[in-house]
Amino acid sequence: MDNQNEMLKTAQELIEKTGRKLNLFQEEIDFLIQPDRVIEIKVPVKMDNGVIKTFVGYRSQHNNVLGPYKGGIRFHQNVSREEVIALSTLMTLKCAANSLPLGGGKGGVIVNPKELSEEELERLSRAYAKAIAPFIGEDVDVPAPDVNTDGRIMMWMLDEYEKTIGKKSPATFTGKPVEFGGSLGRTEATGRGGVIVMGNLLKALNKDYKTIAIQGLGNVGSYFAKIAFEKGFKIVALSDSKGGIYNENGLNPDEVIKIKEETGKVSDYSDGKVITNEELLELPVDILVPAALENVITKDNASNIKAKLIIEMANGPITEETYPILEEKGIISAPDILANGGGVIVSYFEWLQNRKNEKWTEEEVNQKLEEQLKTALKEILDISQEYKVNLKEAAFISALKKITKK
């Protein structure tokens, strides 16, 4: 719970700090911090043993000045009111920083889905969708998958939602399987977006960095690794939650991922030195990609970071007080709300395709993703120069300028 309160506090402090830079009145800053509304619902589910169990669910709708609320639904035992507010706040900023006509939302149910059978999971998904049905819709609030939810769960929710409102509305949920209106390119979108940001940032900085260490090989880290490798970058270290592997001559991510799938551990890959996640962060590489957990780069290890560029693929991998230390060392960091924005951008593309009844090719999706991120990065770099701030602050300024029309 502390972590969630911390996350909310950090997001709010950044809005406060950025708002002051933009000469906003305190009333305007307070307005930006408060969510428009937080819906708390009870979610009754018939369990396999016939007993009705009641779960607690939330949907935080933070700000819809730019367009419908947009954000994931998570099923996790630690979901709380504070967490969904914090995450919906960050979604508002992420959508705005990436120039999307969307606001921020986030939802969740307090549940450990591993304790549910397949049938119970479906009944929970449908009960949650039915409970939030009056508050969502393709012009109002567009949920998507998040922690412990996926395309199949979105299908159940969409089906229940359409039954409840009595008509088809495929654009109300994104992250659906492709055959049910999902977008091509969505699975790789976050990882691909990170590589696009990295490539364009290197161009802007006029640097020819090559070696990369990636912490975390979930969906985001593995696609980042594969796509960067295809583009000729040299991946020298990869890790999962159990540890990592380092080879200064380079690794083929496909081979490492194959071993991870077979044995469950990256460190079982034979061609390289076994390292800890902590050691990975301090390797002598050009580019460091934290793609796993928040708060892994702190004031305690910042002085040991040797990378020249950090691409924040996890949410909040760098603690707030660490940025000045990194800046002093000349380390540039591409902020999470830009670097990992590829997922929400392609979710937006899915929403557009569903609304227009179109189906874009994967090439079209990737090309539009490239354009969207290129524009967002250029804007953030310009703001960084104008206000003489780091890219994280510049991303927040870019977002707040759009929301407040300043």
KAWO-V81503 format. One record per run of one state. SS is the DSSP state (A for helix, B for strand, O for the rest). FROM is the first residue (numbers start at 1). TO is the last residue. If there is no record, write none. Layout:
ss->SS from->FROM to->TO
ss->SS from->FROM to->TO
//
This chain:
ss->O from->1 to->1
ss->A from->2 to->21
ss->O from->22 to->25
ss->A from->26 to->33
ss->O from->34 to->36
ss->B from->37 to->46
ss->O from->47 to->51
ss->B from->52 to->63
ss->O from->64 to->68
ss->B from->69 to->76
ss->O from->77 to->80
ss->A from->81 to->97
ss->O from->98 to->102
ss->B from->103 to->110
ss->O from->111 to->112
ss->A from->113 to->115
ss->O from->116 to->117
ss->A from->118 to->135
ss->O from->136 to->136
ss->B from->137 to->137
ss->O from->138 to->140
ss->B from->141 to->145
ss->O from->146 to->150
ss->A from->151 to->165
ss->O from->166 to->169
ss->A from->170 to->172
ss->B from->173 to->173
ss->O from->174 to->177
ss->A from->178 to->180
ss->O from->181 to->188
ss->A from->189 to->205
ss->O from->206 to->210
ss->B from->211 to->215
ss->O from->216 to->218
ss->A from->219 to->230
ss->O from->231 to->233
ss->B from->234 to->240
ss->O from->241 to->242
ss->B from->243 to->246
ss->O from->247 to->252
ss->A from->253 to->263
ss->O from->264 to->265
ss->A from->266 to->268
ss->O from->269 to->272
ss->B from->273 to->275
ss->O from->276 to->276
ss->A from->277 to->281
ss->O from->282 to->286
ss->B from->287 to->290
ss->O from->291 to->296
ss->B from->297 to->297
ss->O from->298 to->301
ss->A from->302 to->304
ss->O from->305 to->308
ss->B from->309 to->311
ss->O from->312 to->317
ss->B from->318 to->318
ss->O from->319 to->319
ss->A from->320 to->328
ss->O from->329 to->331
ss->B from->332 to->334
ss->O from->335 to->335
ss->A from->336 to->339
ss->O from->340 to->341
ss->A from->342 to->356
ss->O from->357 to->361
ss->A from->362 to->387
ss->O from->388 to->390
ss->A from->391 to->404
ss->O from->405 to->406
//
